[in-house]
């Protein structure tokens, strides 16, 4: 979250520039997160519990 405390009045072009820059940064971060999530879901490091049969000890 950004808080702007202007020392001079902001004109419409400045506000638009700040908004567009912020939106671009947030979109890039969301795309990064999506890529990271897809990678994490596609490549498991370990098999889920119960996926591999376990031999029981024979007495």
Buried (B, 14 or more C-beta within 10 A) or exposed (E): EEEEEEEEEEEEEEEEEEEEEEEEEEEEEEEEEEEEEEEEEEEEEEEEEEEEEEEEEEE
